Amino acid sequence: MKMCQSCSMPLTKANDYGSNADGGQSDDYCCHCFIKGEFQGYQTVEEAIADSVNFAKYAGMTEDEMLSYAKEHYPKLKRWAK
C-alpha cells in the first residue's frame, strides 16, 4: 500500500494525495502534508512523531502503539530520511 512519505497516511484514493506547485498530484505526500508544492505543519520529525498519537484511533492503534510505530518508521520516510 502506498503511504504518505511525511506522515504515513495510507494513499488509497485520488483525493488522499497532496498537490505539487503546478497543481498536479504529488506521488509521495498526502493532502494534509503537501499543498501546492509546500509542506504543511511539522518542521521536524520529532514534531510529527509527537503529534502522531492524535491519529491512533484512525490507524486502529492505541496511543502507545502509534507512538512506538511513529518513532520506528517516521525517520525512514522520504521527508525525514537523512
N, C-alpha and C positions, 0 to 999 in steps of 0.2 A: 504494500500500500504506500502510495506517495504521501509525504508529510511535509509540512512547513519546515524549512531549514532555519527557522528562528525560534519557533515555539513548539514544534512537533504536532501541531493540529493536523488531523487527517485531511487530505485534499481529495475529496470524493466527488464533488460537484463543481461545475464551471464557476459558480459564484463563490466558491471557497477560496479561489485564487486571488492574489493581490494583482495590482496593476503596475506596469512599467511606466516610465516617464512619457512614452509615446502613446499611452493608453492601451497598449497590448497587454495580454495576460502574462503575468510572471509565472515562470515554470517552477520556481523554488520557494516562493513565500505566499502566505495566506493573506486574505483580505483585511485582517486586523493588523498585521505586522508591516505590510508593504503597500503603500498607496501612492500612485503617480510617481513611482521610482524612488520613493523615500521611505526609510524605516520609520516606524511609529513607536512611541512609548520607550521601552527599555533602552538604556545606553550601555549597559553591561550585562554579561551573562549572569552575574550574581543577582541583579535586579529581576531578571527573567525567572531565575530559579526560585527566588523568594516569593514571587507572585504566582508561581505555578500551583500552589495549594488552592487558589481560588477556582481552579478548573478541575479539581479532583473528581467531583461528582459527575462531570460530563465525560470523564475518562473511565468512570466506573471504579475508581480507586478511593482509598481513604486519603486523608491529607498527608499522613506519614508515607504512604506508598508513593504518592505523587511526588513528594519532596525527594524521596530516595531515587525515583526514576529520573527526575529532572537533574539532580546532581550528577548522575551517571551519564545521561545521554545528551543534555543540552550542550556541554562543552565540545561535543563531537559534531554538532550541526554546522552547516556551511557558514552561517553568520558568525558563529562564535569560535570556530576551529582556528587554532593558531598554527 
